[in-house]
Amino acid sequence: MFTPEMAESVLQKVVAGVGKSGVAGFCSKFARSVGTCEALLKDALGQCLLPGDRPTVKRSVHLPATGTYEETWQLVVQGRTLDGQKYVSDFPIVLSAGAPKAVLGIYWTGQGYGRNMDDPPKYTVPPQNACPRPSNQK
């Protein structure tokens, strides 16, 4: 049986992995969809967004398997980026080869995934670009 506790333990491992090893090799270690994870991570780093405190799970939604999608626990996580900005993100977990695994692994960008990528959820909160601006720009 695939439980919310199993899904939350994946989140805990991902967060601990970032704290221990940083983001180098992060996607290949923690995400089932490595290419998508790497694209999202590149975008996050390009905006100087790094994970800060340990996120909390605000909600978990069980999405049963269908003919198109595998069984998923959609965790809604909330936390702060390293520079203190609030985020609320979707963090989907699936059973991959019998073990729970993060679909993407990136949890601090305020992304909303759901099952319909064309209609992202309205409850997510993405942080703003955190890169320092040159002093001659306002």
C-alpha positions in Angstrom: 0.0 0.0 0.0 1.2 3.5 -1.0 0.7 5.8 2.0 1.0 9.6 2.6 3.7 8.7 5.2 5.7 7.0 2.4 5.4 10.1 0.3 6.4 12.4 3.1 9.5 10.3 3.8 10.6 10.9 0.2 10.3 14.7 0.8 12.4 14.3 3.9 15.1 12.4 2.1 15.1 15.0 -0.7 15.4 17.9 1.7 18.1 16.1 3.7 20.0 15.3 0.5 20.0 19.0 -0.5 21.2 20.0 2.9 24.0 17.4 2.9 25.2 17.5 -0.8 23.8 20.7 -2.3 22.2 20.7 -5.7 25.1 19.0 -7.6 23.9 15.7 -8.9 20.5 16.4 -7.2 18.3 15.4 -10.1 19.9 12.1 -10.9 19.8 11.0 -7.3 16.3 12.2 -6.3 14.1 12.7 -9.3 12.4 10.1 -11.5 12.2 12.6 -14.4 15.9 13.7 -14.5 15.7 15.9 -17.7 12.7 17.9 -16.4 14.3 18.2 -13.0 17.5 19.5 -14.5 15.6 22.1 -16.6 13.7 23.3 -13.5 16.8 23.4 -11.4 18.7 25.4 -14.1 15.8 27.9 -14.1 15.8 28.1 -10.3 19.5 28.6 -10.1 19.3 31.2 -12.9 16.9 33.1 -10.6 19.2 32.6 -7.6 16.5 30.6 -5.9 17.9 28.0 -3.4 16.0 26.1 -0.8 16.1 27.5 2.7 14.3 26.1 5.7 12.7 22.6 5.9 9.3 22.7 4.1 6.1 21.6 5.8 3.4 19.5 4.1 0.2 21.6 4.0 -1.9 19.0 2.2 -1.6 15.6 0.6 -3.9 14.4 -2.1 -4.1 10.8 -3.3 -4.6 10.5 -7.1 -5.4 6.9 -8.0 -3.9 5.3 -11.1 -5.8 5.8 -14.3 -5.2 4.5 -17.8 -2.8 7.4 -18.4 -1.3 8.2 -15.0 0.3 6.2 -12.3 -0.8 6.3 -8.6 0.5 9.6 -7.1 0.6 11.4 -3.8 0.5 15.1 -4.6 2.1 16.9 -1.6 1.5 20.6 -1.2 4.6 21.9 0.5 5.3 25.4 2.0 8.6 26.9 3.1 11.1 29.7 2.5 13.9 30.0 0.0 17.4 30.7 1.2 16.7 34.5 0.9 13.5 34.2 3.0 10.8 34.3 0.4 7.7 32.1 0.9 6.8 29.4 -1.6 4.0 26.9 -1.9 4.7 24.1 -4.4 3.3 20.8 -5.6 5.6 17.9 -4.9 4.3 14.8 -6.6 5.5 11.3 -5.5 4.9 8.1 -7.5 5.8 4.5 -7.0 8.8 3.9 -9.3 9.9 0.2 -9.5 8.0 -0.5 -6.3 9.6 2.4 -4.3 8.2 5.9 -3.8 10.2 8.5 -5.7 9.9 12.2 -6.3 8.6 12.9 -9.8 10.8 16.1 -10.2 12.5 16.7 -6.8 12.5 20.5 -7.1 10.3 21.8 -4.2 11.2 25.4 -3.6 10.0 27.1 -6.9 6.3 27.4 -6.3 5.5 25.2 -9.3 2.1 23.6 -9.6 1.9 20.5 -11.6 -1.3 18.5 -11.2 -2.3 16.2 -13.9 -3.1 18.9 -16.4 0.0 21.0 -17.1 -2.1 23.4 -19.2 -4.1 24.4 -16.2 -1.7 24.9 -13.2 -3.3 25.2 -9.7 -4.0 28.7 -8.3 -2.8 27.9 -4.7 0.9 27.8 -5.5 3.1 30.7 -4.5 6.3 31.2 -6.6 9.1 33.3 -5.1 10.5 36.2 -7.1 13.8 36.3 -8.9 16.4 36.6 -6.0 19.4 37.6 -8.1 21.0 40.9 -7.0 20.5 43.7 -9.4 23.3 46.0 -10.5 23.3 49.2 -8.4 22.6 51.3 -11.6 19.2 49.5 -12.1 16.0 50.0 -10.2 
